[in-house]
Amino acid sequence: MTTPSVIKGLLLALPVLVLSYIFFFSKNGNGGVGGGGYDLSQLYYSFFALIYLLLLNIFFLIQGAQTNRYFLLVGVIFFLIVLFVFLRMLW
């Protein structure tokens, strides 16, 4: 693997790692962002992860879809997973 491929892989893994930490390890029960009786930080983090993945996929498309096809495929799959999680939290 070349250095740009490793960097692109880390950029793709970053929102997944952050969201997995937020959803699986930070259940402390305190009111987070937004105050009140429930924690809105999961909703906010998943929204910003959606925006980040969307911009990263657009960047991969601009750079060249043929050379970044595997990164695009993984990025689209991550985007759909995060979108599903985000929509589940809204309802």
C-alpha positions, 0 to 999 in steps of 0.5 A, a space after each residue: 500500500 502506498 502512503 496516499 492509500 493509507 491516508 485515505 483509509 485512515 480518513 475513511 476509518 476516522 468517522 467510524 471509529 469516532 461513532 463506535 466510541 460514541 455509541 458503544 463506550 460513552 454511555 455515562 448517563 449524563 446529559 450531553 450536548 443540548 442539556 435536558 434529560 437526554 443526550 443529543 451528542 450522538 445525533 450531532 456526531 452522526 450528523 457531522 459524520 454524514 457531512 464528513 463522509 459526503 464531502 470525502 466521497 465527493 473529494 474521491 470523485 473529483 480526484 478520479 473515480 477509477 483510481 479511487 473505486 475501492 475507497 468510494 465503495 467503502 465510503 458509500 457503504 459507511 455513508 449508508 450505515 451512518 445514514 441509517 443510524 442517523 435516521 433511526 435516532 430521529 424516529 
